[in-house]
Amino acid sequence: MKARRLVHRLGLATAVLIWIGCKSDPPRGTLDGPAIDAPAIDAPIDSRPIDGPPDGPSIDALPASCLGQPQCSDCIDNDNDGNIDTLDLECTMSLDNDEASFATGIPGDNIDAVLQDCFYDGNSGAGNDGCNIHVCCLLGATTVAQCPIGASQYNPANCPPPIGTTPLPQMCLDTCGKLTPPGCDCFGCCTICDPITNVCVDVATNPNTSPGCTQLTFSDPAICHRCTKVPSCGHPTCGGATCILCPGQDRTNLPLPCMGLPVCPTGVPSCEDGAPCPAQTYCDLSSKCCLAIVQ
């Protein structure tokens, strides 16, 4: 969540191998794992560097572990919107190399406009995760006539519920589900909330489905297309009494029964207040949850 208070173009395999936390202390996976783990950032947010002047902070002001990392893990506010790394609404994951849009900035990622695979695995194609559905399953098309993209290839019955009756492979659920941020399904359909008004809508964040969709335009359905989540894959539930933060929310948006304390989906560890993340996970700052690293 591609579904927030959203360098080099590294190949995915290289990026994972060099992954280290955005911290000045020795890398601990996100906290305790090996150096290939993605970053867990447990420093107070106001202590982390952001761009001030147009050219941003001095390179010497950044922890060495931030240097050379993708935009969503380099400790810099690359698009000058006041939000760093995974606090940025448009950062879909730690390997995301495009902080200014919902695209991941990874060459070859999510290039098929019709067949959608896992939005968070850093590539296109279902070969390594088993996820493969028609885009019209996400766009809520219950008939072929309602399908605006690739209608000749569309059969609603082949969609997973709630549109169709074909379940996703277990490989997809297991592989992609753990990579997906709270509020999103495996295919980049995310509940995005306006940080000011807290009005929330379900948006197809894949740039091939919603070209031009950004945190400034997500409220416009003509640009950021509305979507129907696949509830079986990922962590699509958020907001309200769940106490799970949706993309764009912070603890001030939680209802009173949550007592200002965000929680994570079942089975997902929390990194609230600097709690350490397990090995092979990193701390997603916006949700305060430990998400899996792309392997």
C-alpha positions as CSV (number, residue, x, y, z in Angstrom):
1,M,0.0,0.0,0.0
2,K,1.3,-0.6,-4.2
3,A,-2.4,0.1,-0.5
4,R,0.9,7.2,2.6
5,R,1.9,10.0,5.0
6,L,2.9,8.1,1.6
7,V,19.6,6.7,-5.4
8,H,20.0,4.7,-7.5
9,R,17.7,2.5,-9.5
10,L,18.7,-0.7,-7.8
11,G,17.7,-4.1,-9.1
12,L,15.4,-5.7,-6.6
13,A,17.8,-8.5,-5.7
14,T,20.7,-6.1,-5.1
15,A,18.5,-3.8,-3.0
16,V,17.5,-6.6,-0.7
17,L,21.0,-7.9,-0.3
18,I,22.4,-4.5,0.8
19,W,19.4,-3.5,2.9
20,I,20.3,-1.8,6.2
21,G,18.4,0.3,8.6
22,C,18.1,4.0,8.5
23,K,20.0,4.3,11.8
24,S,23.4,5.4,12.9
25,D,23.8,2.4,15.3
26,P,24.8,-1.0,13.9
27,P,22.1,-2.5,11.6
28,R,19.9,-5.0,13.3
29,G,17.7,-6.2,10.5
30,T,14.9,-4.1,11.2
31,L,16.2,-4.3,14.7
32,D,17.8,-7.7,15.4
33,G,18.2,-9.4,12.0
34,P,21.1,-9.5,9.6
35,A,22.1,-6.5,7.4
36,I,20.0,-7.7,4.5
37,D,16.9,-6.8,6.5
38,A,14.9,-3.6,5.7
39,P,15.1,-0.7,8.1
40,A,13.4,-0.4,11.4
41,I,13.4,3.3,12.4
42,D,12.8,3.7,16.1
43,A,14.2,7.2,16.5
44,P,11.7,9.9,17.3
45,I,10.3,11.3,14.1
46,D,11.3,14.9,14.9
47,S,14.9,13.8,15.1
48,R,15.0,12.5,11.6
49,P,16.4,14.7,8.8
50,I,14.1,16.2,6.2
51,D,14.7,18.5,3.3
52,G,14.8,22.1,4.3
53,P,16.5,24.1,1.5
54,P,15.7,23.0,-2.0
55,D,18.8,20.9,-2.1
56,G,17.9,19.1,1.1
57,P,20.2,18.3,4.0
58,S,23.9,18.0,3.8
59,I,25.0,14.5,2.9
60,D,27.0,14.6,6.1
61,A,23.9,15.0,8.2
62,L,22.5,11.6,7.2
63,P,23.3,8.4,9.0
64,A,25.7,6.3,6.8
65,S,23.1,3.5,6.7
66,C,20.7,5.8,4.8
67,L,23.1,6.5,2.0
68,G,22.4,4.8,-1.3
69,Q,19.0,3.4,-0.2
70,P,15.8,3.7,-2.2
71,Q,13.8,6.9,-1.7
72,C,11.4,5.3,0.8
73,S,14.3,4.3,3.0
74,D,16.9,7.0,2.6
75,C,15.9,9.2,5.5
76,I,15.2,12.2,3.1
77,D,11.9,13.9,2.2
78,N,12.6,13.4,-1.5
79,D,9.4,15.1,-2.7
80,N,9.4,17.9,-0.2
81,D,5.9,17.2,1.2
82,G,7.0,17.1,4.8
83,N,6.9,13.3,5.1
84,I,9.9,11.0,5.2
85,D,10.1,7.4,3.9
86,T,7.2,5.2,4.9
87,L,5.6,8.2,6.6
88,D,4.9,9.4,3.1
89,L,1.5,8.3,1.8
90,E,3.0,7.4,-1.6
91,C,5.7,5.1,-0.2
92,T,4.1,1.6,-0.8
93,M,7.0,-0.3,0.8
94,S,10.6,0.1,2.0
95,L,12.1,-0.8,-1.4
96,D,9.9,1.8,-3.1
97,N,12.2,4.2,-5.1
98,D,9.6,6.8,-5.9
99,E,8.4,8.9,-3.0
100,A,6.5,11.3,-5.2
101,S,3.9,8.8,-6.6
102,F,2.2,5.5,-5.9
103,A,4.6,3.9,-8.4
104,T,7.4,1.9,-6.9
105,G,10.2,3.3,-9.2
106,I,11.6,-0.3,-9.6
107,P,12.3,-1.1,-13.3
108,G,9.9,-3.7,-14.6
109,D,7.5,-3.5,-11.6
110,N,3.8,-3.8,-12.3
111,I,4.0,-3.1,-16.0
112,D,0.9,-5.2,-17.1
113,A,-2.2,-3.0,-17.1
114,V,-4.6,-6.0,-17.4
115,L,-3.2,-8.8,-15.4
116,Q,-2.3,-7.8,-11.8
117,D,0.1,-9.7,-9.6
118,C,1.3,-8.9,-6.1
119,F,1.7,-5.1,-6.0
120,Y,4.4,-5.2,-3.3
121,D,6.9,-7.8,-4.5
122,G,8.9,-5.4,-6.7
123,N,8.3,-7.1,-10.0
124,S,5.6,-8.1,-12.6
125,G,4.4,-11.6,-13.1
126,A,2.9,-14.3,-11.0
127,G,5.7,-16.8,-11.3
128,N,7.2,-16.2,-7.9
129,D,4.0,-15.5,-5.9
130,G,1.1,-17.1,-7.6
131,C,-0.9,-13.9,-7.6
132,N,-2.6,-13.2,-11.0
133,I,-6.0,-11.6,-11.4
134,H,-7.7,-9.4,-14.1
135,V,-7.7,-5.7,-13.3
136,C,-11.5,-5.6,-13.6
137,C,-11.7,-7.8,-10.6
138,L,-10.3,-4.8,-8.7
139,L,-12.5,-2.3,-10.5
140,G,-15.6,-4.0,-9.4
141,A,-16.8,-5.2,-12.8
142,T,-19.5,-7.8,-12.3
143,T,-20.0,-8.2,-16.0
144,V,-17.8,-8.1,-19.1
145,A,-19.6,-5.0,-20.3
146,Q,-18.5,-3.1,-17.1
147,C,-14.9,-4.0,-17.7
148,P,-13.0,-0.9,-19.1
149,I,-9.6,-2.6,-19.7
150,G,-9.0,-5.9,-21.4
151,A,-12.6,-6.9,-21.6
152,S,-11.9,-9.6,-24.1
153,Q,-9.8,-11.4,-21.4
154,Y,-12.3,-11.0,-18.6
155,N,-14.5,-13.5,-17.0
156,P,-16.0,-12.3,-13.7
157,A,-16.3,-15.8,-12.4
158,N,-12.5,-16.1,-12.5
159,C,-12.1,-13.3,-10.0
160,P,-11.6,-14.1,-6.3
161,P,-14.5,-13.1,-4.0
162,P,-16.4,-10.8,-3.7
163,I,-16.6,-10.4,-7.5
164,G,-16.1,-14.0,-8.5
165,T,-15.8,-17.4,-7.0
166,T,-12.2,-18.5,-7.8
167,P,-10.0,-18.5,-4.7
168,L,-6.5,-17.2,-4.8
169,P,-3.7,-19.8,-4.7
170,Q,-2.3,-20.4,-1.2
171,M,1.1,-19.3,-2.5
172,C,-0.3,-15.9,-3.2
173,L,-1.8,-15.5,0.2
174,D,1.3,-16.6,2.0
175,T,3.9,-14.8,-0.2
176,C,2.2,-11.5,-0.9
177,G,0.0,-11.2,2.2
178,K,2.9,-10.6,4.5
179,L,4.3,-7.8,2.3
180,T,1.1,-5.8,2.2
181,P,0.6,-2.8,4.4
182,P,-2.4,-2.4,6.7
183,G,-5.4,-1.0,4.8
184,C,-4.5,-2.6,1.5
185,D,-5.1,-5.9,-0.3
186,C,-2.4,-7.7,-2.2
187,F,-3.1,-5.9,-5.5
188,G,-2.8,-2.3,-4.4
189,C,-6.4,-1.6,-3.6
190,C,-6.0,0.6,-0.5
191,T,-8.2,2.6,1.8
192,I,-6.5,6.0,1.5
193,C,-7.5,8.7,4.0
194,D,-7.1,12.5,3.7
195,P,-4.7,13.5,6.4
196,I,-6.7,16.7,7.1
197,T,-10.4,15.7,6.7
198,N,-9.9,12.0,7.5
199,V,-12.3,11.2,4.6
200,C,-11.3,7.7,3.3
201,V,-11.8,6.1,0.0
202,D,-10.7,2.8,-1.6
203,V,-8.3,3.6,-4.4
204,A,-6.5,1.4,-7.0
205,T,-3.0,2.7,-6.4
206,N,-1.3,0.7,-9.2
207,P,-0.1,3.4,-11.7
208,N,-1.1,1.3,-14.6
209,T,-4.7,1.3,-13.3
210,S,-4.8,4.9,-12.0
211,P,-2.3,6.9,-14.0
212,G,-1.4,10.2,-12.4
213,C,-2.8,9.2,-9.0
214,T,-1.0,10.9,-6.2
215,Q,-1.7,12.0,-2.6
216,L,-3.0,15.3,-4.0
217,T,-5.4,13.7,-6.4
218,F,-6.6,10.5,-4.7
219,S,-10.0,12.0,-3.8
220,D,-10.8,12.4,-7.6
221,P,-12.3,9.1,-8.9
222,A,-11.6,10.2,-12.5
223,I,-7.8,10.1,-11.7
224,C,-7.6,7.6,-8.8
225,H,-10.0,4.9,-9.7
226,R,-12.1,3.3,-7.0
227,C,-11.6,-0.4,-6.4
228,T,-13.0,-3.4,-4.7
229,K,-10.7,-5.1,-2.3
230,V,-9.8,-8.8,-2.4
231,P,-10.4,-9.4,1.4
232,S,-8.6,-12.8,1.4
233,C,-5.1,-11.5,0.6
234,G,-3.2,-8.8,2.5
235,H,-4.4,-6.7,5.3
236,P,-7.4,-4.9,3.8
237,T,-9.2,-4.0,7.1
238,C,-8.4,-0.7,8.8
239,G,-9.9,2.4,10.4
240,G,-12.6,2.9,13.0
241,A,-13.0,0.5,15.8
242,T,-10.3,-1.8,14.4
243,C,-7.7,0.7,15.8
244,I,-5.6,-0.2,12.7
245,L,-4.3,2.9,10.9
246,C,-5.3,3.3,7.3
247,P,-2.8,5.0,4.9
248,G,-3.0,8.7,5.6
249,Q,-4.0,8.4,9.2
250,D,-2.2,8.8,12.5
251,R,-3.1,8.2,16.1
252,T,-5.2,11.4,16.3
253,N,-7.7,9.7,13.8
254,L,-8.3,6.8,16.2
255,P,-11.7,6.7,17.9
256,L,-11.9,7.1,21.7
257,P,-12.1,3.3,22.5
258,C,-8.6,2.9,20.9
259,M,-7.2,5.3,23.6
260,G,-4.8,6.7,21.0
261,L,-3.0,3.4,20.6
262,P,-2.8,1.9,17.0
263,V,-2.8,-1.8,16.6
264,C,-1.6,-4.1,13.8
265,P,-3.5,-6.8,11.9
266,T,-3.6,-10.2,13.5
267,G,-0.2,-11.9,13.3
268,V,1.6,-8.7,12.4
269,P,4.0,-7.4,15.1
270,S,3.9,-3.8,16.2
271,C,6.8,-1.4,16.3
272,E,4.9,1.2,18.3
273,D,7.1,3.3,20.5
274,G,10.3,1.8,19.1
275,A,9.5,-1.8,19.8
276,P,11.9,-4.1,17.9
277,C,10.8,-5.8,14.7
278,P,11.6,-9.5,14.1
279,A,14.3,-10.5,11.6
280,Q,13.3,-10.2,7.9
281,T,10.8,-7.4,8.7
282,Y,11.0,-3.7,8.9
283,C,9.1,-1.0,10.8
284,D,6.5,0.7,8.6
285,L,6.4,4.1,10.3
286,S,2.9,5.1,9.2
287,S,1.1,2.0,10.4
288,K,3.6,1.2,13.3
289,C,3.6,-2.4,12.1
290,C,6.5,-4.8,11.1
291,L,6.1,-5.7,7.5
292,A,8.0,-8.5,5.7
293,I,11.0,-7.7,3.5
294,V,10.8,-8.8,-0.2
295,Q,13.0,-11.9,-0.5
